Amino acid sequence: MMWLRWLNLSLILLFPIAWVAPLLRAGLNLPLLGLKEVSVVSGLWALMQEDLFLALIVFLFAIVAPAIKVAGMALIQFGRMGERAKPVFGFLGRLAMADIFLMALYVVIIKGVAMTRVEVGWGLYLFTFCVLASLLVTLLHKPRD
């Protein structure tokens, strides 16, 4: 299953793109006021100004967990790490799903406020694809004989 290796290696490039891509465009629902784009990195930066502890949690879920998971699975796939480490990396992939859930919840809550407007950006779809592809790599990976 060589395609799984290529998919996992492509995530090394795609995850950083997803971190800076616009996840949401949000702002007031008034004429002449543009919507502010929010990415994982810009949202993390803004969150650091308000709540350092919460920013650290988001940093761990959205950036650290997926990066370690992809790198770890690559090490397993290329025989540089034992198969016994695979459950750890599968767990890290699930942590990133929590981040997607929180973003979806944010969209629903903000859309409920009358004077605000939220549009989903292409980065949310890319980030979701990366997380799901990473989980797929873990699920379909077969130990080498």
Stockholm file with secondary structure:
# STOCKHOLM 1.0

chainA/1-145         MMWLRWLNLSLILLFPIAWVAPLLRAGLNLPLLGLKEVSVVSGLWALMQEDLFLALIVFLFAIVAPAIKVAGMALIQFGRMGERAKPVFGFLGRLAMADIFLMALYVVIIKGVAMTRVEVGWGLYLFTFCVLASLLVTLLHKPRD
#=GR chainA/1-145 SS CHHHHHHHHHHHHHHHHHHHSCCEEEEESCTTCCCEEECHHHHHHHHHHHCHHHHHHHHIIIIIHHHHHHHHHHHHHTTSSCGGGHHHHHHHHHHHHHHHHHHHHHHHHHHTSTTEEEEECHHHHHHHHHHHHHHHHHHHCCCCC
#=GC SS_cons         CHHHHHHHHHHHHHHHHHHHSCCEEEEESCTTCCCEEECHHHHHHHHHHHCHHHHHHHHIIIIIHHHHHHHHHHHHHTTSSCGGGHHHHHHHHHHHHHHHHHHHHHHHHHHTSTTEEEEECHHHHHHHHHHHHHHHHHHHCCCCC
//
